[in-house]
Amino acid sequence: MKFFILYLAAVSILSCIVTVHDKISAKKGKRRVPEKILFLLAAVGGSATMYITMLIIRHKTRHKRFMIGLPAIFILQCFLLILVTQKINVSSLILPF
């Protein structure tokens, strides 16, 4: 559990740094961080931090892909975390027919 918390902290810090870097690069007209990289960081655990950072620095807030995609990734991650920590039987989540 301690490793998991350290992992999330590291990914969150990296996600914040990369998001701010992309914003600065956009303002200066320099090479940007590819969207695939931003979504990859979100998918591996940085979704919440990246979303909050984007709102604070007003970066990509007009892009529905990010404003809907990042919360969707976060919700999926929370659901998976619940499944893993509670050891819920996945078959019980499927509606019985």
N, C-alpha and C positions, 0 to 999 in steps of 0.2 A: 504494500500500500504506500509506503514511504517513497519507493521508486516511482510509482505512478504519479504522485503529487509533484515530485521533482521534475518528472517528464513534462507534465502539463505546465508547470511554471516555465520551464525552458522554452517550450513551444509557444507559449503565450508571449513571452518576452521577444522571441524571434519574430513572431507574427506582427507585433506592435512595431518593432524596428523596421521590418520590411515594408509595412504599410506607410509609415512616415517617410521612409526613403523614397517610395514610389510617388508620394505627394510632392516631395521636394523636387524630384526629378521632373515631374510634370510641370511644375512652376518654372523650372529653369530650361525646359525644352530639351532635356537630356534623355538618354535611353531609359525606358520604363521597365518595370518588373512585369513580366508576362502574366496575364490573368490566370493562366494554368498554374503558375507557381503560387499565386495568392490563394486559389482554391485548394491547392494541395496542402498548403499550410493550415487552412481552415479544416480540411478533412482529417488531418492528423492530430487535431486537438486545439487549434488556435482560433476556432470560429467565433467564440464569444468575445475574446479580446480584440480580434480583428474588426468585428462589427462595431463594438464600442469605440475603438480607435477611429474608424471611418466616420462615425457620427460626430465625434469630438473635433476632428480636424477637417470635417466636411469634404471627405474624399470619396468619390464614387457614389455619393448619396443619390444621384439621379439615375444610377444604373439599377434597374429592377433586378438584374441578374445577381447583384450583390445584396441589395436590400431585402430580397426575398430568399435568395440562395443561402446566405450565411445563417439566418435564423433557422432555415429548414435543416441545414447540416447540424446545427446545435441541437435542435429537437431530436433528430435521429441519434445523435451521440448520447443524449440523455437517456433515450429509450434503450439503447444498447447497454449503457452503463447499468441501468436498472436490471436488465436481463442478466447481466454478468454477476452483479453483486447479490441479487436476490435468488439466483439460480432458478428462475421461473421456467417451467416447462413450456417451451415454445408452442407445442401442439395444443396446449390449453388456451392459447390466445386466438387460435383459429376457430371461427364459428362452427359449431357441430352441425352436420347435415345428416 
